[in-house]
Amino acid sequence: MDTRGEMKHVSWPTTKQTVIFTILVILISLVIALYLGAFDYLFSGALNQVI
């Protein structure tokens, strides 16, 4: 019963907020993946030149 009472105090996001935050998370994930992929490509190429 305490859980149900506490859930009434939760501030749920609107549908618009949920969509915006979801898109933001996807975009940030893609940017980080591209960033890390670029460094991996550069460092792999540099390592192959050394070896």
C-alpha angles and dihedrals in degrees: 000000000000091000093056090050092051092048089061088063094053115111104221119203120246121248090255092052091048092052093046093048092047092052090046092053091049092049094047090048091052093048092050091046091052091046094051092042091053092051091046090052093048096046092044090053092048091048091050089053091053095046 
